[in-house]
């Protein structure tokens, strides 16, 4: 009986990993691949890799639009209204 429970946990390891890693957007897809294709070793591996893959999207909470100007020579951000780059001294 313990072996059966162990095998079920092992079979659903990709879904468990997705839940543990909080892949909320992909949990349904990972579960479906895991459930229907997990019996093939390739399907199980695909689900596990999908669950372990890094998050692609990152939330940006604040983007300063007019807080300064980027220097065309060195790329440093100079404060708004500056006429010369603070890093390299060239006109911005
Ligand atoms: Zn510069």
PDB file of the backbone (N, CA, C, O) and the ligand in Angstrom, with CONECT records:
HET     ZN  A 101       1
ATOM      1  N   UNK A   1       0.827  -1.204   0.000  1.00  0.00           N
ATOM      2  CA  UNK A   1       0.000   0.000   0.000  1.00  0.00           C
ATOM      3  C   UNK A   1       0.862   1.254   0.000  1.00  0.00           C
ATOM      4  O   UNK A   1       0.580   2.213  -0.718  1.00  0.00           O
ATOM      5  N   UNK A   2       1.940   1.239   0.831  1.00  0.00           N
ATOM      6  CA  UNK A   2       2.834   2.391   0.865  1.00  0.00           C
ATOM      7  C   UNK A   2       3.503   2.602  -0.481  1.00  0.00           C
ATOM      8  O   UNK A   2       3.739   3.737  -0.896  1.00  0.00           O
ATOM      9  N   UNK A   3       3.806   1.510  -1.156  1.00  0.00           N
ATOM     10  CA  UNK A   3       4.443   1.608  -2.465  1.00  0.00           C
ATOM     11  C   UNK A   3       3.519   2.289  -3.467  1.00  0.00           C
ATOM     12  O   UNK A   3       3.973   3.087  -4.287  1.00  0.00           O
ATOM     13  N   UNK A   4       2.220   1.977  -3.405  1.00  0.00           N
ATOM     14  CA  UNK A   4       1.242   2.599  -4.308  1.00  0.00           C
ATOM     15  C   UNK A   4       1.161   4.105  -4.043  1.00  0.00           C
ATOM     16  O   UNK A   4       1.130   4.901  -4.982  1.00  0.00           O
ATOM     17  N   UNK A   5       1.126   4.492  -2.769  1.00  0.00           N
ATOM     18  CA  UNK A   5       1.077   5.913  -2.416  1.00  0.00           C
ATOM     19  C   UNK A   5       2.351   6.610  -2.895  1.00  0.00           C
ATOM     20  O   UNK A   5       2.303   7.722  -3.422  1.00  0.00           O
ATOM     21  N   UNK A   6       3.478   5.948  -2.707  1.00  0.00           N
ATOM     22  CA  UNK A   6       4.750   6.520  -3.161  1.00  0.00           C
ATOM     23  C   UNK A   6       4.751   6.716  -4.674  1.00  0.00           C
ATOM     24  O   UNK A   6       5.222   7.742  -5.165  1.00  0.00           O
ATOM     25  N   UNK A   7       4.231   5.744  -5.412  1.00  0.00           N
ATOM     26  CA  UNK A   7       4.205   5.840  -6.870  1.00  0.00           C
ATOM     27  C   UNK A   7       3.266   6.955  -7.339  1.00  0.00           C
ATOM     28  O   UNK A   7       3.566   7.651  -8.309  1.00  0.00           O
ATOM     29  N   UNK A   8       2.123   7.127  -6.649  1.00  0.00           N
ATOM     30  CA  UNK A   8       1.193   8.212  -7.012  1.00  0.00           C
ATOM     31  C   UNK A   8       1.857   9.563  -6.765  1.00  0.00           C
ATOM     32  O   UNK A   8       1.753  10.468  -7.594  1.00  0.00           O
ATOM     33  N   UNK A   9       2.540   9.703  -5.624  1.00  0.00           N
ATOM     34  CA  UNK A   9       3.246  10.957  -5.330  1.00  0.00           C
ATOM     35  C   UNK A   9       4.344  11.196  -6.357  1.00  0.00           C
ATOM     36  O   UNK A   9       4.521  12.320  -6.827  1.00  0.00           O
ATOM     37  N   UNK A  10       5.079  10.151  -6.707  1.00  0.00           N
ATOM     38  CA  UNK A  10       6.144  10.284  -7.701  1.00  0.00           C
ATOM     39  C   UNK A  10       5.571  10.650  -9.068  1.00  0.00           C
ATOM     40  O   UNK A  10       6.151  11.453  -9.798  1.00  0.00           O
ATOM     41  N   UNK A  11       4.409  10.045  -9.411  1.00  0.00           N
ATOM     42  CA  UNK A  11       3.792  10.325 -10.705  1.00  0.00           C
ATOM     43  C   UNK A  11       3.363  11.787 -10.796  1.00  0.00           C
ATOM     44  O   UNK A  11       3.525  12.418 -11.840  1.00  0.00           O
ATOM     45  N   UNK A  12       2.822  12.321  -9.720  1.00  0.00           N
ATOM     46  CA  UNK A  12       2.341  13.705  -9.719  1.00  0.00           C
ATOM     47  C   UNK A  12       3.371  14.687  -9.182  1.00  0.00           C
ATOM     48  O   UNK A  12       3.020  15.802  -8.798  1.00  0.00           O
ATOM     49  N   UNK A  13       4.626  14.290  -9.152  1.00  0.00           N
ATOM     50  CA  UNK A  13       5.687  15.179  -8.687  1.00  0.00           C
ATOM     51  C   UNK A  13       5.754  16.490  -9.479  1.00  0.00           C
ATOM     52  O   UNK A  13       5.941  17.540  -8.865  1.00  0.00           O
ATOM     53  N   UNK A  14       5.611  16.484 -10.826  1.00  0.00           N
ATOM     54  CA  UNK A  14       5.614  17.773 -11.543  1.00  0.00           C
ATOM     55  C   UNK A  14       4.497  18.713 -11.091  1.00  0.00           C
ATOM     56  O   UNK A  14       4.727  19.912 -10.933  1.00  0.00           O
ATOM     57  N   UNK A  15       3.294  18.184 -10.882  1.00  0.00           N
ATOM     58  CA  UNK A  15       2.185  19.027 -10.418  1.00  0.00           C
ATOM     59  C   UNK A  15       2.446  19.528  -9.001  1.00  0.00           C
ATOM     60  O   UNK A  15       2.170  20.686  -8.687  1.00  0.00           O
ATOM     61  N   UNK A  16       2.978  18.655  -8.147  1.00  0.00           N
ATOM     62  CA  UNK A  16       3.296  19.058  -6.777  1.00  0.00           C
ATOM     63  C   UNK A  16       4.377  20.147  -6.795  1.00  0.00           C
ATOM     64  O   UNK A  16       4.319  21.109  -6.029  1.00  0.00           O
ATOM     65  N   UNK A  17       5.368  19.975  -7.689  1.00  0.00           N
ATOM     66  CA  UNK A  17       6.436  20.981  -7.787  1.00  0.00           C
ATOM     67  C   UNK A  17       5.869  22.310  -8.277  1.00  0.00           C
ATOM     68  O   UNK A  17       6.262  23.372  -7.795  1.00  0.00           O
ATOM     69  N   UNK A  18       4.936  22.250  -9.245  1.00  0.00           N
ATOM     70  CA  UNK A  18       4.331  23.489  -9.752  1.00  0.00           C
ATOM     71  C   UNK A  18       3.561  24.201  -8.651  1.00  0.00           C
ATOM     72  O   UNK A  18       3.600  25.428  -8.555  1.00  0.00           O
ATOM     73  N   UNK A  19       2.861  23.436  -7.822  1.00  0.00           N
ATOM     74  CA  UNK A  19       2.128  24.042  -6.714  1.00  0.00           C
ATOM     75  C   UNK A  19       3.094  24.605  -5.673  1.00  0.00           C
ATOM     76  O   UNK A  19       2.862  25.681  -5.122  1.00  0.00           O
ATOM     77  N   UNK A  20       4.173  23.878  -5.407  1.00  0.00           N
ATOM     78  CA  UNK A  20       5.129  24.321  -4.396  1.00  0.00           C
ATOM     79  C   UNK A  20       5.885  25.560  -4.851  1.00  0.00           C
ATOM     80  O   UNK A  20       6.211  26.430  -4.044  1.00  0.00           O
ATOM     81  N   UNK A  21       6.167  25.635  -6.171  1.00  0.00           N
ATOM     82  CA  UNK A  21       6.909  26.774  -6.702  1.00  0.00           C
ATOM     83  C   UNK A  21       5.994  27.920  -7.100  1.00  0.00           C
ATOM     84  O   UNK A  21       6.448  28.919  -7.658  1.00  0.00           O
ATOM     85  N   UNK A  22       4.691  27.773  -6.811  1.00  0.00           N
ATOM     86  CA  UNK A  22       3.694  28.814  -7.051  1.00  0.00           C
ATOM     87  C   UNK A  22       3.669  29.245  -8.512  1.00  0.00           C
ATOM     88  O   UNK A  22       3.650  30.437  -8.817  1.00  0.00           O
ATOM     89  N   UNK A  23       3.670  28.257  -9.418  1.00  0.00           N
ATOM     90  CA  UNK A  23       3.496  28.551 -10.844  1.00  0.00           C
ATOM     91  C   UNK A  23       2.006  28.616 -11.138  1.00  0.00           C
ATOM     92  O   UNK A  23       1.465  27.764 -11.842  1.00  0.00           O
ATOM     93  N   UNK A  24       1.340  29.642 -10.590  1.00  0.00           N
ATOM     94  CA  UNK A  24      -0.118  29.684 -10.602  1.00  0.00           C
ATOM     95  C   UNK A  24      -0.689  29.718 -12.016  1.00  0.00           C
ATOM     96  O   UNK A  24      -1.749  29.143 -12.264  1.00  0.00           O
ATOM     97  N   UNK A  25      -0.003  30.381 -12.946  1.00  0.00           N
ATOM     98  CA  UNK A  25      -0.533  30.501 -14.305  1.00  0.00           C
ATOM     99  C   UNK A  25      -0.437  29.182 -15.066  1.00  0.00           C
ATOM    100  O   UNK A  25      -1.223  28.949 -15.985  1.00  0.00           O
ATOM    101  N   UNK A  26       0.492  28.332 -14.710  1.00  0.00           N
ATOM    102  CA  UNK A  26       0.760  27.135 -15.487  1.00  0.00           C
ATOM    103  C   UNK A  26       0.342  25.846 -14.794  1.00  0.00           C
ATOM    104  O   UNK A  26       0.527  24.762 -15.349  1.00  0.00           O
ATOM    105  N   UNK A  27      -0.218  25.943 -13.594  1.00  0.00           N
ATOM    106  CA  UNK A  27      -0.521  24.724 -12.828  1.00  0.00           C
ATOM    107  C   UNK A  27      -1.516  23.845 -13.580  1.00  0.00           C
ATOM    108  O   UNK A  27      -1.362  22.624 -13.600  1.00  0.00           O
ATOM    109  N   UNK A  28      -2.538  24.445 -14.202  1.00  0.00           N
ATOM    110  CA  UNK A  28      -3.550  23.648 -14.904  1.00  0.00           C
ATOM    111  C   UNK A  28      -2.925  22.903 -16.085  1.00  0.00           C
ATOM    112  O   UNK A  28      -3.191  21.717 -16.283  1.00  0.00           O
ATOM    113  N   UNK A  29      -2.096  23.594 -16.868  1.00  0.00           N
ATOM    114  CA  UNK A  29      -1.447  22.946 -18.002  1.00  0.00           C
ATOM    115  C   UNK A  29      -0.475  21.871 -17.572  1.00  0.00           C
ATOM    116  O   UNK A  29      -0.416  20.799 -18.174  1.00  0.00           O
ATOM    117  N   UNK A  30       0.288  22.156 -16.532  1.00  0.00           N
ATOM    118  CA  UNK A  30       1.242  21.167 -16.024  1.00  0.00           C
ATOM    119  C   UNK A  30       0.499  19.933 -15.521  1.00  0.00           C
ATOM    120  O   UNK A  30       0.929  18.802 -15.748  1.00  0.00           O
ATOM    121  N   UNK A  31      -0.633  20.165 -14.828  1.00  0.00           N
ATOM    122  CA  UNK A  31      -1.420  19.033 -14.342  1.00  0.00           C
ATOM    123  C   UNK A  31      -1.951  18.198 -15.496  1.00  0.00           C
ATOM    124  O   UNK A  31      -1.902  16.969 -15.440  1.00  0.00           O
ATOM    125  N   UNK A  32      -2.463  18.852 -16.552  1.00  0.00           N
ATOM    126  CA  UNK A  32      -3.024  18.107 -17.688  1.00  0.00           C
ATOM    127  C   UNK A  32      -1.952  17.290 -18.402  1.00  0.00           C
ATOM    128  O   UNK A  32      -2.182  16.130 -18.742  1.00  0.00           O
ATOM    129  N   UNK A  33      -0.779  17.889 -18.633  1.00  0.00           N
ATOM    130  CA  UNK A  33       0.322  17.141 -19.258  1.00  0.00           C
ATOM    131  C   UNK A  33       0.745  15.998 -18.352  1.00  0.00           C
ATOM    132  O   UNK A  33       0.997  14.883 -18.809  1.00  0.00           O
ATOM    133  N   UNK A  34       0.821  16.293 -17.049  1.00  0.00           N
ATOM    134  CA  UNK A  34       1.226  15.266 -16.086  1.00  0.00           C
ATOM    135  C   UNK A  34       0.226  14.118 -16.049  1.00  0.00           C
ATOM    136  O   UNK A  34       0.612  12.950 -16.007  1.00  0.00           O
ATOM    137  N   UNK A  35      -1.075  14.460 -16.064  1.00  0.00           N
ATOM    138  CA  UNK A  35      -2.114  13.441 -15.930  1.00  0.00           C
ATOM    139  C   UNK A  35      -2.230  12.581 -17.181  1.00  0.00           C
ATOM    140  O   UNK A  35      -2.286  11.354 -17.096  1.00  0.00           O
ATOM    141  N   UNK A  36      -2.268  13.241 -18.366  1.00  0.00           N
ATOM    142  CA  UNK A  36      -2.535  12.494 -19.595  1.00  0.00           C
ATOM    143  C   UNK A  36      -1.273  11.923 -20.240  1.00  0.00           C
ATOM    144  O   UNK A  36      -1.330  10.869 -20.875  1.00  0.00           O
ATOM    145  N   UNK A  37      -0.132  12.607 -20.085  1.00  0.00           N
ATOM    146  CA  UNK A  37       1.085  12.155 -20.757  1.00  0.00           C
ATOM    147  C   UNK A  37       2.167  11.710 -19.779  1.00  0.00           C
ATOM    148  O   UNK A  37       3.267  11.337 -20.187  1.00  0.00           O
ATOM    149  N   UNK A  38       1.848  11.753 -18.483  1.00  0.00           N
ATOM    150  CA  UNK A  38       2.855  11.385 -17.508  1.00  0.00           C
ATOM    151  C   UNK A  38       3.274   9.931 -17.583  1.00  0.00           C
ATOM    152  O   UNK A  38       4.391   9.584 -17.198  1.00  0.00           O
ATOM    153  N   UNK A  39       2.389   9.076 -18.076  1.00  0.00           N
ATOM    154  CA  UNK A  39       2.729   7.638 -18.166  1.00  0.00           C
ATOM    155  C   UNK A  39       3.837   7.401 -19.178  1.00  0.00           C
ATOM    156  O   UNK A  39       4.576   6.422 -19.077  1.00  0.00           O
ATOM    157  N   UNK A  40       3.954   8.304 -20.162  1.00  0.00           N
ATOM    158  CA  UNK A  40       5.136   8.245 -21.016  1.00  0.00           C
ATOM    159  C   UNK A  40       6.245   8.967 -20.262  1.00  0.00           C
ATOM    160  O   UNK A  40       5.986   9.996 -19.638  1.00  0.00           O
ATOM    161  N   UNK A  41       7.404   8.485 -20.299  1.00  0.00           N
ATOM    162  CA  UNK A  41       8.498   9.117 -19.561  1.00  0.00           C
ATOM    163  C   UNK A  41       8.727  10.532 -20.078  1.00  0.00           C
ATOM    164  O   UNK A  41       9.027  11.443 -19.306  1.00  0.00           O
ATOM    165  N   UNK A  42       8.582  10.710 -21.408  1.00  0.00           N
ATOM    166  CA  UNK A  42       8.815  12.027 -22.003  1.00  0.00           C
ATOM    167  C   UNK A  42       7.794  13.040 -21.485  1.00  0.00           C
ATOM    168  O   UNK A  42       8.164  14.164 -21.146  1.00  0.00           O
ATOM    169  N   UNK A  43       6.518  12.661 -21.419  1.00  0.00           N
ATOM    170  CA  UNK A  43       5.485  13.566 -20.906  1.00  0.00           C
ATOM    171  C   UNK A  43       5.737  13.953 -19.468  1.00  0.00           C
ATOM    172  O   UNK A  43       5.521  15.103 -19.084  1.00  0.00           O
ATOM    173  N   UNK A  44       6.188  13.012 -18.674  1.00  0.00           N
ATOM    174  CA  UNK A  44       6.495  13.295 -17.270  1.00  0.00           C
ATOM    175  C   UNK A  44       7.656  14.275 -17.168  1.00  0.00           C
ATOM    176  O   UNK A  44       7.631  15.201 -16.358  1.00  0.00           O
ATOM    177  N   UNK A  45       8.686  14.058 -18.010  1.00  0.00           N
ATOM    178  CA  UNK A  45       9.845  14.956 -18.001  1.00  0.00           C
ATOM    179  C   UNK A  45       9.458  16.351 -18.476  1.00  0.00           C
ATOM    180  O   UNK A  45       9.920  17.347 -17.918  1.00  0.00           O
ATOM    181  N   UNK A  46       8.604  16.431 -19.513  1.00  0.00           N
ATOM    182  CA  UNK A  46       8.160  17.738 -20.003  1.00  0.00           C
ATOM    183  C   UNK A  46       7.426  18.485 -18.899  1.00  0.00           C
ATOM    184  O   UNK A  46       7.670  19.672 -18.685  1.00  0.00           O
ATOM    185  N   UNK A  47       6.531  17.800 -18.198  1.00  0.00           N
ATOM    186  CA  UNK A  47       5.789  18.442 -17.113  1.00  0.00           C
ATOM    187  C   UNK A  47       6.722  18.895 -16.003  1.00  0.00           C
ATOM    188  O   UNK A  47       6.539  19.977 -15.446  1.00  0.00           O
ATOM    189  N   UNK A  48       7.720  18.083 -15.673  1.00  0.00           N
ATOM    190  CA  UNK A  48       8.647  18.448 -14.607  1.00  0.00           C
ATOM    191  C   UNK A  48       9.505  19.645 -15.008  1.00  0.00           C
ATOM    192  O   UNK A  48       9.734  20.545 -14.201  1.00  0.00           O
ATOM    193  N   UNK A  49       9.981  19.655 -16.257  1.00  0.00           N
ATOM    194  CA  UNK A  49      10.793  20.781 -16.723  1.00  0.00           C
ATOM    195  C   UNK A  49       9.948  22.052 -16.771  1.00  0.00           C
ATOM    196  O   UNK A  49      10.410  23.129 -16.395  1.00  0.00           O
ATOM    197  N   UNK A  50       8.704  21.914 -17.240  1.00  0.00           N
ATOM    198  CA  UNK A  50       7.798  23.060 -17.283  1.00  0.00           C
ATOM    199  C   UNK A  50       7.579  23.616 -15.871  1.00  0.00           C
ATOM    200  O   UNK A  50       7.565  24.830 -15.671  1.00  0.00           O
ATOM    201  N   UNK A  51       7.410  22.725 -14.906  1.00  0.00           N
ATOM    202  CA  UNK A  51       7.181  23.166 -13.528  1.00  0.00           C
ATOM    203  C   UNK A  51       8.416  23.836 -12.946  1.00  0.00           C
ATOM    204  O   UNK A  51       8.297  24.770 -12.152  1.00  0.00           O
ATOM    205  N   UNK A  52       9.595  23.373 -13.329  1.00  0.00           N
ATOM    206  CA  UNK A  52      10.826  23.888 -12.740  1.00  0.00           C
ATOM    207  C   UNK A  52      11.377  25.087 -13.500  1.00  0.00           C
ATOM    208  O   UNK A  52      12.285  25.762 -13.016  1.00  0.00           O
ATOM    209  N   UNK A  53      10.834  25.361 -14.695  1.00  0.00           N
ATOM    210  CA  UNK A  53      11.368  26.463 -15.492  1.00  0.00           C
ATOM    211  C   UNK A  53      11.133  27.788 -14.781  1.00  0.00           C
ATOM    212  O   UNK A  53      10.178  27.951 -14.022  1.00  0.00           O
ATOM    213  N   UNK A  54      12.028  28.723 -15.049  1.00  0.00           N
ATOM    214  CA  UNK A  54      11.941  30.016 -14.376  1.00  0.00           C
ATOM    215  C   UNK A  54      10.756  30.801 -14.903  1.00  0.00           C
ATOM    216  O   UNK A  54      10.327  30.628 -16.044  1.00  0.00           O
ATOM    217  N   UNK A  55      10.241  31.662 -14.052  1.00  0.00           N
ATOM    218  CA  UNK A  55       9.111  32.508 -14.436  1.00  0.00           C
ATOM    219  C   UNK A  55       9.561  33.454 -15.526  1.00  0.00           C
ATOM    220  O   UNK A  55      10.621  34.073 -15.427  1.00  0.00           O
ATOM    221  N   UNK A  56       8.748  33.564 -16.575  1.00  0.00           N
ATOM    222  CA  UNK A  56       9.118  34.416 -17.701  1.00  0.00           C
ATOM    223  C   UNK A  56       8.714  35.858 -17.496  1.00  0.00           C
ATOM    224  O   UNK A  56       9.424  36.761 -17.941  1.00  0.00           O
ATOM    225  N   UNK A  57       7.615  36.099 -16.845  1.00  0.00           N
ATOM    226  CA  UNK A  57       7.133  37.473 -16.706  1.00  0.00           C
ATOM    227  C   UNK A  57       7.446  37.991 -15.314  1.00  0.00           C
ATOM    228  O   UNK A  57       7.339  37.268 -14.324  1.00  0.00           O
ATOM    229  N   UNK A  58       7.829  39.240 -15.259  1.00  0.00           N
ATOM    230  CA  UNK A  58       8.081  39.889 -13.983  1.00  0.00           C
ATOM    231  C   UNK A  58       7.230  41.149 -13.920  1.00  0.00           C
ATOM    232  O   UNK A  58       7.157  41.921 -14.876  1.00  0.00           O
ATOM    233  N   UNK A  59       6.593  41.336 -12.781  1.00  0.00           N
ATOM    234  CA  UNK A  59       5.780  42.530 -12.635  1.00  0.00           C
ATOM    235  C   UNK A  59       6.666  43.727 -12.365  1.00  0.00           C
ATOM    236  O   UNK A  59       7.587  43.667 -11.550  1.00  0.00           O
ATOM    237  N   UNK A  60       6.376  44.824 -13.065  1.00  0.00           N
ATOM    238  CA  UNK A  60       7.081  46.083 -12.844  1.00  0.00           C
ATOM    239  C   UNK A  60       6.094  47.020 -12.183  1.00  0.00           C
ATOM    240  O   UNK A  60       5.090  47.408 -12.779  1.00  0.00           O
ATOM    241  N   UNK A  61       6.385  47.373 -10.961  1.00  0.00           N
ATOM    242  CA  UNK A  61       5.416  48.158 -10.211  1.00  0.00           C
ATOM    243  C   UNK A  61       5.523  49.647 -10.524  1.00  0.00           C
ATOM    244  O   UNK A  61       4.524  50.362 -10.457  1.00  0.00           O
ATOM    245  N   UNK A  62       6.718  50.124 -10.866  1.00  0.00           N
ATOM    246  CA  UNK A  62       6.876  51.563 -11.080  1.00  0.00           C
ATOM    247  C   UNK A  62       7.954  51.792 -12.117  1.00  0.00           C
ATOM    248  O   UNK A  62       9.067  51.280 -11.993  1.00  0.00           O
ATOM    249  N   UNK A  63       7.627  52.554 -13.129  1.00  0.00           N
ATOM    250  CA  UNK A  63       8.595  52.911 -14.160  1.00  0.00           C
ATOM    251  C   UNK A  63       8.648  54.427 -14.242  1.00  0.00           C
ATOM    252  O   UNK A  63       7.664  55.050 -14.639  1.00  0.00           O
ATOM    253  N   UNK A  64       9.756  55.029 -13.884  1.00  0.00           N
ATOM    254  CA  UNK A  64       9.847  56.477 -13.989  1.00  0.00           C
ATOM    255  C   UNK A  64       9.917  56.896 -15.454  1.00  0.00           C
ATOM    256  O   UNK A  64      10.793  56.448 -16.193  1.00  0.00           O
ATOM    257  N   UNK A  65       8.994  57.753 -15.870  1.00  0.00           N
ATOM    258  CA  UNK A  65       8.908  58.123 -17.272  1.00  0.00           C
ATOM    259  C   UNK A  65       9.777  59.333 -17.558  1.00  0.00           C
ATOM    260  O   UNK A  65      10.542  59.328 -18.522  1.00  0.00           O
ATOM    261  N   UNK A  66       9.673  60.359 -16.746  1.00  0.00           N
ATOM    262  CA  UNK A  66      10.379  61.597 -17.046  1.00  0.00           C
ATOM    263  C   UNK A  66      11.285  61.987 -15.893  1.00  0.00           C
ATOM    264  O   UNK A  66      11.357  63.158 -15.519  1.00  0.00           O
ATOM    265  N   UNK A  67      11.976  61.004 -15.329  1.00  0.00           N
ATOM    266  CA  UNK A  67      12.807  61.305 -14.184  1.00  0.00           C
ATOM    267  C   UNK A  67      14.234  61.666 -14.594  1.00  0.00           C
ATOM    268  O   UNK A  67      15.063  61.932 -13.725  1.00  0.00           O
ATOM    269  N   UNK A  68      14.538  61.683 -15.864  1.00  0.00           N
ATOM    270  CA  UNK A  68      15.885  62.050 -16.277  1.00  0.00           C
ATOM    271  C   UNK A  68      16.120  61.687 -17.721  1.00  0.00           C
ATOM    272  O   UNK A  68      15.196  61.322 -18.448  1.00  0.00           O
ATOM    273  N   UNK A  69      17.367  61.791 -18.125  1.00  0.00           N
ATOM    274  CA  UNK A  69      17.734  61.483 -19.506  1.00  0.00           C
ATOM    275  C   UNK A  69      18.920  60.543 -19.500  1.00  0.00           C
ATOM    276  O   UNK A  69      19.824  60.648 -18.671  1.00  0.00           O
ATOM    277  N   UNK A  70      18.891  59.624 -20.444  1.00  0.00           N
ATOM    278  CA  UNK A  70      20.006  58.703 -20.576  1.00  0.00           C
ATOM    279  C   UNK A  70      21.066  59.319 -21.482  1.00  0.00           C
ATOM    280  O   UNK A  70      20.750  59.897 -22.522  1.00  0.00           O
ATOM    281  N   UNK A  71      22.297  59.193 -21.085  1.00  0.00           N
ATOM    282  CA  UNK A  71      23.415  59.691 -21.878  1.00  0.00           C
ATOM    283  C   UNK A  71      23.563  58.824 -23.127  1.00  0.00           C
ATOM    284  O   UNK A  71      23.552  57.595 -23.052  1.00  0.00           O
ATOM    285  N   UNK A  72      23.701  59.488 -24.274  1.00  0.00           N
ATOM    286  CA  UNK A  72      23.841  58.729 -25.513  1.00  0.00           C
ATOM    287  C   UNK A  72      25.240  58.155 -25.674  1.00  0.00           C
ATOM    288  O   UNK A  72      25.466  57.311 -26.541  1.00  0.00           O
ATOM    289  N   UNK A  73      26.172  58.598 -24.856  1.00  0.00           N
ATOM    290  CA  UNK A  73      27.539  58.102 -24.961  1.00  0.00           C
ATOM    291  C   UNK A  73      27.790  56.917 -24.025  1.00  0.00           C
ATOM    292  O   UNK A  73      28.274  55.872 -24.460  1.00  0.00           O
ATOM    293  N   UNK A  74      27.458  57.082 -22.731  1.00  0.00           N
ATOM    294  CA  UNK A  74      27.769  56.012 -21.772  1.00  0.00           C
ATOM    295  C   UNK A  74      26.525  55.305 -21.247  1.00  0.00           C
ATOM    296  O   UNK A  74      26.650  54.243 -20.637  1.00  0.00           O
ATOM    297  N   UNK A  75      25.331  55.852 -21.462  1.00  0.00           N
ATOM    298  CA  UNK A  75      24.111  55.186 -21.032  1.00  0.00           C
ATOM    299  C   UNK A  75      23.702  55.482 -19.608  1.00  0.00           C
ATOM    300  O   UNK A  75      22.684  54.963 -19.148  1.00  0.00           O
ATOM    301  N   UNK A  76      24.465  56.305 -18.886  1.00  0.00           N
ATOM    302  CA  UNK A  76      24.118  56.613 -17.509  1.00  0.00           C
ATOM    303  C   UNK A  76      22.899  57.528 -17.462  1.00  0.00           C
ATOM    304  O   UNK A  76      22.684  58.341 -18.361  1.00  0.00           O
ATOM    305  N   UNK A  77      22.106  57.385 -16.403  1.00  0.00           N
ATOM    306  CA  UNK A  77      20.918  58.208 -16.232  1.00  0.00           C
ATOM    307  C   UNK A  77      21.291  59.477 -15.491  1.00  0.00           C
ATOM    308  O   UNK A  77      21.817  59.428 -14.379  1.00  0.00           O
ATOM    309  N   UNK A  78      21.018  60.613 -16.114  1.00  0.00           N
ATOM    310  CA  UNK A  78      21.263  61.900 -15.483  1.00  0.00           C
ATOM    311  C   UNK A  78      19.942  62.461 -14.987  1.00  0.00           C
ATOM    312  O   UNK A  78      18.897  62.166 -15.565  1.00  0.00           O
ATOM    313  N   UNK A  79      19.962  63.262 -13.930  1.00  0.00           N
ATOM    314  CA  UNK A  79      18.716  63.791 -13.391  1.00  0.00           C
ATOM    315  C   UNK A  79      18.007  64.710 -14.387  1.00  0.00           C
ATOM    316  O   UNK A  79      18.614  65.251 -15.311  1.00  0.00           O
ATOM    317  N   UNK A  80      16.707  64.866 -14.167  1.00  0.00           N
ATOM    318  CA  UNK A  80      15.895  65.695 -15.052  1.00  0.00           C
ATOM    319  C   UNK A  80      16.442  67.125 -15.051  1.00  0.00           C
ATOM    320  O   UNK A  80      16.703  67.687 -13.988  1.00  0.00           O
ATOM    321  N   UNK A  81      16.613  67.704 -16.219  1.00  0.00           N
ATOM    322  CA  UNK A  81      17.093  69.069 -16.341  1.00  0.00           C
ATOM    323  C   UNK A  81      18.597  69.175 -16.463  1.00  0.00           C
ATOM    324  O   UNK A  81      19.112  70.259 -16.734  1.00  0.00           O
ATOM    325  N   UNK A  82      19.317  68.083 -16.271  1.00  0.00           N
ATOM    326  CA  UNK A  82      20.771  68.137 -16.379  1.00  0.00           C
ATOM    327  C   UNK A  82      21.173  68.336 -17.832  1.00  0.00           C
ATOM    328  O   UNK A  82      20.550  67.788 -18.741  1.00  0.00           O
ATOM    329  N   UNK A  83      22.221  69.127 -18.041  1.00  0.00           N
ATOM    330  CA  UNK A  83      22.668  69.394 -19.400  1.00  0.00           C
ATOM    331  C   UNK A  83      23.898  68.567 -19.754  1.00  0.00           C
ATOM    332  O   UNK A  83      24.221  68.389 -20.928  1.00  0.00           O
ATOM    333  N   UNK A  84      24.579  68.065 -18.726  1.00  0.00           N
ATOM    334  CA  UNK A  84      25.753  67.260 -18.944  1.00  0.00           C
ATOM    335  C   UNK A  84      25.633  65.957 -18.164  1.00  0.00           C
ATOM    336  O   UNK A  84      25.024  65.905 -17.095  1.00  0.00           O
ATOM    337  N   UNK A  85      26.217  64.926 -18.712  1.00  0.00           N
ATOM    338  CA  UNK A  85      26.183  63.614 -18.068  1.00  0.00           C
ATOM    339  C   UNK A  85      27.008  63.635 -16.788  1.00  0.00           C
ATOM    340  O   UNK A  85      28.135  64.132 -16.776  1.00  0.00           O
ATOM    341  N   UNK A  86      26.444  63.093 -15.707  1.00  0.00           N
ATOM    342  CA  UNK A  86      27.141  63.060 -14.432  1.00  0.00           C
ATOM    343  C   UNK A  86      28.256  62.032 -14.449  1.00  0.00           C
ATOM    344  O   UNK A  86      29.185  62.127 -13.648  1.00  0.00           O
ATOM    345  N   UNK A  87      28.190  61.047 -15.344  1.00  0.00           N
ATOM    346  CA  UNK A  87      29.183  59.983 -15.341  1.00  0.00           C
ATOM    347  C   UNK A  87      30.369  60.318 -16.242  1.00  0.00           C
ATOM    348  O   UNK A  87      31.522  60.129 -15.853  1.00  0.00           O
ATOM    349  N   UNK A  88      30.083  60.820 -17.456  1.00  0.00           N
ATOM    350  CA  UNK A  88      31.182  61.028 -18.382  1.00  0.00           C
ATOM    351  C   UNK A  88      31.397  62.507 -18.736  1.00  0.00           C
ATOM    352  O   UNK A  88      32.407  62.854 -19.348  1.00  0.00           O
ATOM    353  N   UNK A  89      30.457  63.374 -18.356  1.00  0.00           N
ATOM    354  CA  UNK A  89      30.666  64.806 -18.564  1.00  0.00           C
ATOM    355  C   UNK A  89      30.262  65.324 -19.943  1.00  0.00           C
ATOM    356  O   UNK A  89      30.378  66.522 -20.200  1.00  0.00           O
ATOM    357  N   UNK A  90      29.799  64.467 -20.819  1.00  0.00           N
ATOM    358  CA  UNK A  90      29.388  64.917 -22.145  1.00  0.00           C
ATOM    359  C   UNK A  90      27.968  65.488 -22.087  1.00  0.00           C
ATOM    360  O   UNK A  90      27.205  65.200 -21.165  1.00  0.00           O
ATOM    361  N   UNK A  91      27.634  66.295 -23.083  1.00  0.00           N
ATOM    362  CA  UNK A  91      26.289  66.878 -23.152  1.00  0.00           C
ATOM    363  C   UNK A  91      25.270  65.766 -23.404  1.00  0.00           C
ATOM    364  O   UNK A  91      25.501  64.860 -24.205  1.00  0.00           O
ATOM    365  N   UNK A  92      24.140  65.856 -22.702  1.00  0.00           N
ATOM    366  CA  UNK A  92      23.087  64.850 -22.901  1.00  0.00           C
ATOM    367  C   UNK A  92      21.966  65.423 -23.745  1.00  0.00           C
ATOM    368  O   UNK A  92      20.987  64.730 -24.023  1.00  0.00           O
TER     369      UNK A  92
HETATM  370 ZN    ZN A 101      27.630  59.796 -20.187  1.00  0.00          ZN
END
